[in-house]
Amino acid sequence: IAKELKRNGCTLLSWNVKGSAIDASLKCDNDDLDAKGTLKGHFTTKSYDLSGEAEGTYKKMIPSTATLKLTGKWIGICKN
């Protein structure tokens, strides 16, 4: 999850895990978006499904809200 966020210029600020549920706060700072928000969802050892929103500015000028959706599924060992 952290790798996927980092690829988009976002980082986790904090997270709370209860069983398979995660509730996290994040910050995004890239060329397009400077925002803070939250993610909520569920994960297992082989998948995750999270969604949330981040509010801030687009292109450092326009007030914006970004909708976030992260999903992933383990499909097998990478073949090198």
ABEGO torsion letter per residue (X at the ends): XAAAAAAAGBBBABBBBBEABBBBBBBBBBAABBBBBBBBEBBBAABBBBBEBBBEBBGGABBBBBBBBBBBBBAEBBBX
